[in-house]
């Protein structure tokens, strides 16, 4: 963002007396083009990808780090920068050898595993990134998309570096499965596995992304606040407190900041108060999951989650919660209950046993609790105005 744009944004905010200037700059699901404090990690990742500049494919790479360390942000930023630097209109990298001849065209593609759960969606995500032709969402089969991908990468002068982000989460395709699906073009593709752990049997280089230190997290939050919030609405002391509370997890810090901004806006306040941040911090579960995992669910399941957030679980058993959500929708209680169990199996909500005086042999009743920041989810989901 250039200086003139910064000035214009601040001026507009002061005229409108708004707390939030640009919600995207605050959002925990939006990555910055240049991640703050991650220069050394970017250099290490570039080192592992160095063969591509000589027209060769690198070995399989793993990028690993704890939750909230910015593994996704690092890979996304680097791939976008490489494509923009060398790519032209169709997002390609064309390198040249030391002898001056043209090397193979290489695409850098980051696939979000939270959005890719089937062979069809994998092939479609790859084709959408490496082809200028429109890729249909329906009306074609998986075999057809695989054939299109094989044809696109079939020429000897075309290759792709494919990052599989969040490969180690329960709802995603693991790296071994992705490689099996890409076997027809296996000699044209190198993979980068991005997650909290290496893939099973990984033998290539690994780039480790450490958790943020407190002062680095202060810089991350300050960077987001300086472009996402109006001037003077957030005290720097609150930023330091927020970074200390988040304990190196940038997602938690940004989810709390975003939630506090939402609460301040709903209160029609002209600044973010300590009470807003305290409430927003309490809304971010300890050892919870990224809000984007909830946002990656189907629209119907997101609406079920939104209803769950709105009614609150309290100490009610799942069957009563399902009935209450069904009363607000066109879904049956049985369907809602099935959705809740499915979402719990994914770890996005948690089943919590309820105390009971029943000494019989029946199953102990349980309730469900969100494992994601609900204020951020409520504000970011696009399903809020659509009926169930």
N, C-alpha and C positions, 0 to 999 in steps of 0.2 A: 504494500500500500504506500503510495507516495505522499509527500508532505501536504500537498494541496487537498488531497482527499481526506486526510486526517483533520485538517482545519475545517473543511466543509462539514464533516460529520459532527464535529464538536459544536459548530455554530448552529446546525440544524437541531441538535439535541437541546441546546440552551433555549432556543426559541420555542420548542415544543414542551420543554420541562419534563422530558421523559427520562426514566432511569436507564432503559435499554436503548442503545443506538443501533446495534446490529446483533440480532439473536444468534446468527450463525457463528459469529466470532466467540460467543460464549458457550455454544453447544458442545457437550461432551462427545457427540458422535461425529463432529466435523474436525478433520485434521488440518493443521496449518501447512502452507506450502514449504516452510522451513522450520522443522521442529526445534524448539528452543533447547539449548544445552545438549544437543545430540550430535555435534560435529565429529567427535572421535568415532562414534559408532557408524556414522555415514561413511567415513573414510575406510573403516574396516570392511564394511559391506561392499564398497567400491573395489577394494583389493580382491575380494573373493570373486567379483564379476569381471575382473581384469581381462580374462581370455577373450571376452566378446569383442574387445577393441582390436584384436588380432584375427577376427573372423572365426573364432572357435567358440564352442559352448563350454561354460564352466561346469565343474562337477556339481552334484546336488549340494545345496546350501541349506543350513538351518539357521533361523534367527529366533533366539529364545530370550525370554525375560519374564519377570513376575507380572502379575496383573497391574495394569496402570503404568507400566514402564515406557510405553510408547512404541512397542514393536511394530504395530500396524502403521502408526504415523511415520516411522522411519522408512519403512518399505514403500508405502504409498507416495511419500514425498520424493524419494529417490527415483522411483519408476516414472513418476510424472515429470520430474526434471529431465531425466534422460530422454524420454519421448519428446518433450518440448524442445530440448536442445538440438536434437538430431533428426526429429521425426518428420517435420512438415505436416501436410494436411491429413495424411492417413496414419499418423502416430507411429512412424517407423524409425529405426536407427540404422543409418547407412554409414558404416565405417570404412576407412581405407587402410590398406596395408602399408608397411614401410616402403614398399616398392611403388606405391601409388595406384595400384589396381583397386577396383571396387570390391569390397567384401560383401558377404551375404547380408541381406536386410534382416534385421532382428527386431522383433516386437517385445516390449516389456509389458507384461500383463499381470495386474494384481487382481486375483479372484477372491472375493469375500466368501469364505466358507459358510458363513451364516446365511448367505443367500443361495448357496449351491448345495442341494441335498440329493440330487439325482444325476445320472449320466446326461439326461436331456439338458438340465439347467447348466451343467458344466460346459458342454459343447456350445450351448448358446452364448454363455458368458465369454468364452474364448473367441468365438466368431464375431461377436459384437465389438470386440476390441481390435481384431486384426483385419476386419473386412469393412470396406466402405458400403457394401450392400446391406440393405435392411434384412435383419434376421427375424423371421416370424416367431411369435410367441406360441402359436398353436397352428394346427392344420398340417404339421409335418411330423414325421417320426424321428426317433432318436437315431436310427440308422442313416436317415437322410442328412441330419446335422453332422454326424461323424464323417460321412462321405464328403460333405462340403469342407469340413476342417482338413481332412486328408488332402483334398485337392488344393486348398489354399496353401498348405505347407508342403505340398508335394514337390515343388521346384527346389533344386539344390541351392538356390540363392536366398532361401527364406528359412528363418528360424525364430524361436520364441523362448523367452525366459518367463516362466509362469510361477508366480508366487501364490501359494495356497494359504491364505490367512485364516487363523483360528482352526487349523487342521485338527487340533487335539480336543475340540469340544464335542460333546456327545451327539449333536445333531448334524455334524458335518461329515463330508467324505474324507477319510483319512488319506495320507499321502500315498500309501501302497495302492489303494483303490484308484486314486487319480492316475497313477502311473500305468496301471492296468488299462484304464479307459483310454489313455493316450498312447498305448503301445503301437498303434498303426503309424504314428508320427514320432515314435520315441527317439529316433536319431535326429530329430529336428527341434527337440524341446529339452530344456533344463529346468528343474524345479527348485523353488525356494520355499521351504516349509517355515511358516511363521506361527509361533504360538508360545506357550509357557514351557514346553519341553520339546526335545528332539523327537523325530519319528523313530519308531522301533527299527533297529538295524541301521541307523544312519551312519554313514562312513565318510561323508564329505566334511568340509570345513563348517564350523559353527561360529556365528557372531552372537556374543552375549550382550544383551541390553540390561544394564543394571537399574535397580530402582532409583528414582530421583532422590537426591539429597535435599534437605530442607531448603537450602538457599536456591537450588535449581528449581524446585517446585514454586518458590516465591516468584521466580522469574517467569515461569510458565503462566501462573495465575495473573501476574501483573500484565504480561503481554496480552492475554485474552481480555482482561478488564479494560486495558487502555484503548482497545479498539471496539469492544462490545458494549461498554458502559459509557454513559455521559461523564464528563469531567466532574470530579469531586463527590461522586455518589458513594464511593467505597473508601473507607479509611485504610491506610496502608497497614496499620496495626492489625486489622481484621484479616488482611491477606496473610500476614505472618502466622497468625493463629490458625488460619485455615490450612496452611501448608504443614504446620506442626501436627495438626489433627490428622491429616490425610496420610501421614507416615509413608511418603514416597509414592503414593498411588495417585497419578494425575487424573484418572477417570473419576475417582471419588472426590477429589478437590474441585474439578470442573463441574461435576454433577451437583455438588453442594452450592457452588457459586451460581450456577444456572438456576437452581431451585430458589435460592435467596432472591435473585433478580425477579423471578416469577412472583414470589410472595410480596415483594416490595411493590411491584406493578399492580397486583391485585388489591393491595392496601392503598393504592393511589398515593404512595409515599414519594418523596423527592430524593431519597437516598436509601441505601441498604443499611438497616440497623442491625446491631448485634443479635436482636431477637429473631430477625429474618434468617440470619446465618445459623443460629442455634437450631431453629426448626428444620432448616434444610439439611443440616448435618445429621440430625436425628433421623431424617428420612432416608439416609444412605446406609444400608445394612452393613454390619461388620462382616467381612469376608463374603460380600455379596457378588452379584454378577453385573456385567456391563449392561447398561440400559439398552444398548443396541441389540442385545439378544432378545429382549422382549419386543422390540420394534421389528425384528426380522420374522416374527410369527405371521401367519396369515391374518387377514383383516378381521375375520370372524373371531379368531382366538384373541387378537388384540382387544376387540370390543368386550370379550368376556373378561379379560384382565382389567380393562377400564371399569367395568361394572363392579368387579371385585374391589378395586381401589375405592370406588365411590361409596359402596355399601359398608365396607369394612368387615373383616372376618370376625373380629372379637373372639369369643370363645365358643362360637357355633360350629357344629360338625359340618363336614363337607356337604352332606345331603341337604342340610338347611341352607347353606350358602348357594348351592346349585339351584334350589327351588326359588330363592330370592332373586337370583340373576335371571332365571327363566321367566319369572313374573314380569320382568322388565323387557322381555324380548319375545321373539317368535320361536326361540329354541325350546326344546323340551328340557326338563330337569335332568333327564338321563343323558342327553347330549352334552349339556353343560358340565355335568359330573365327569363324563369321559374326557372332555377337554381339560378340566382341571387336573385330572390324573396324568394326562399326557404332558401337560406343561410342567407338572411336578417332576415327572420322570426326566425331563430335560434340565432340571435344576433351576428353573426360572422362578418358580415358587417352591415353597418347602412345606411338606406335610409335618404337622406338629401334633403329637398325641395329646388328647384331652384327658384330664382327670375324670375318673368315673368311680361310682360306688358299686357298679355291677360286678359281682364276683363270679359271674357265669363264664362259660368258655367262648363266648362270642368275641368277634374282633373288636379291639379297643378303638373307640371313635377318635377321629383326628380332624384338625382344622388345617387351613393353609395360610401361609404368610408370604408376601412378596419378598424376593431376594434381590430386587432391583430398586433404584431410586424412583419412587412413584410420582413425585412432583415433576421431575424431568419427563418421565414417560407420559404423564397426563398432558403435558404441554407439547410434546414432540409428536405424539401419535396423530395420524391424519384421519383416524376413524371416529373421533369423538362426536361428530355431528351425524354419523350414519347409524341407523337403528340396527339392532341385532336381528 
